[in-house]
């Protein structure tokens, strides 16, 4: 699994449109990786201009709650809980519960 993360990060940063970023976040939401490895890409995703990317991030973090402690991501979720997009805000608050 250690070799998968760099490939996913590379795919995330390719300029293939938001679908590639969305796909990577969806995959990461199913992998119980070390939070320290995920913080950089999740922080970047939390600032994405596309609301759907921020939404998928919140859903992925919510999914990871059953696999790992997501408290290292609390600052990211707190920022997203004030997102201008209502869906992002809703799912960020749900992940914080």
N, C-alpha and C positions, 0 to 999 in steps of 0.2 A: 504494500500500500504506500510505502514511502516514495516509490518512484511515480506513483499516480498523481500526487499533489502538484509537483512541478509541471507535469503535462497539462493538468487542468488549469493551472495558473497561466500557462502560456496560451492555451485556448481561450481563456477569459479575456486576455489582453489583445488577441487578434482582432482586427477591425472587420468583423463579420456581421456587425449589427447586434442589436440587443438580444437576439435569440441565443447566441452563443453564451453571452453572460448569464442569461436566465437558465440555460441548460447546466452550466457549471454550478451555479448556486443550488439548483435542484439536486444534483448529484452529491454535492458536499453536505446537503441536508440529510443524506442517508448514510454518511460515513462517520463513524465515531473517531475522528482525528483529534490530535492534541490541540486544545484551544489556541495555544501560542502560534501554531501553524496557520490557523484560520483567521486570526484577528486582522492581519493586513488586508486580506482580500475581502473580508466582511466589512471592514471599515471603509474600504474603497466603494464597495457596493452600496453602503448606506448613504453615500453622497452622489450616487448615480442620478443623472438628470431624468431618467426614465422611471416613472413611478412603479411600473410593473417589476422592475429589478429590485427596488426597495421592498415591494410586497413579497416577492419570492424569498428574499432574504429573511424577512420576518417569519414567513411560513417555515422556512428551513430551520431557523433557530427554534421555533416551536416544536418541530419534529425531533430535533436533537435533544430536547429536554428529557426524553425517555432513555437516551443512550449515554448522556454525559451531563456534567454540571455546566450549565450555561452562564453561571454568574460572571465569568470574565467578559461576557458580551453585554452585560447590563448597561454600561455607558452607551453602547451603540443603540440598544433598544430604547433607552430613555430619550435619546435624540429623536429617534423615529416615532416615538409616542406623541411628538409635537409636529409631525409631518403635515404639510398642507393637504396631502391626499388622505381622505377619510378611511379608505381601505387599509392603507399602510399604517395609519394611526391605530385602527382597530386591532390589526394582527400584531402590532408591536406591543400593545397593552395586553393582549392575550398571552403572548410569550413571556411577559413580565409577571403574570399571575402565578 
